[in-house]
Amino acid sequence: MTHQPTTLPLAPRMPGGLVTPGMLRRLADIAEKYTGAIKVTGNSIVILGLNPQDRTLALAELGLTNQPLSAKAVRSVVVCAGKPYCSRAQQDSTALGLALDNKFYGAKLPGKLRIGISGCPNACSEVFVKDIGLYGVPAGYTVVVGGNSSRQARPGRIITEKIPPAEVLPLVTKIIAYYKTYGQPGERLGQTMSRRGFEDLAIATGIN
């Protein structure tokens, strides 16, 4: 009986899912060089089927860091097209999404935490099935907490509306701190909220 060689995915970190044409060309060249398959995911481009040695070499050639696909941490923030590319955008979701990604990406937590941000109520970043989701309205952002799309899928709950963009980072900081303090190992934020009660989160974060 023969065993297939172990292969690993390579998921270069691309904050906000933004990538230049030059980077796309390099990714294609690397995939071709190391006979990897390219898979477009929700917020990244993954090269599949690399053996561990080639994966290390490929990452070095790209000059990028790899984002783990199973870490108990804050994952890359999912951002919609937003301003200036989408005429429906009511807030600059790209700028805020990159700020959130820069501040929180990789922070260790009891379980994985996904953040999604959209510039309008169409919620193209699927904010209602993110642990923390935001969508823009003319007066600011609506904040949704506790969703996920796993095998125990659940919609998030709107916790506040019309919050000014400048107040989003402080609020998200409080929500993540709450989860880090009270979440049990492997538990998602929504499960922590269900176990402790929504009012507990509201008190801890100062939500009215």
Salt bridges, closest charged atoms under 4 A:
GLU61 OE2 - LYS33 NZ 2.98
ASP101 OD1 - ARG13 NH2 2.36
GLU126 OE1 - LYS130 NZ 3.93
ASP131 OD2 - ARG188 NH2 2.77
GLU187 OE1 - ARG195 NH2 2.84
ASP200 OD2 - ARG196 NE 2.68
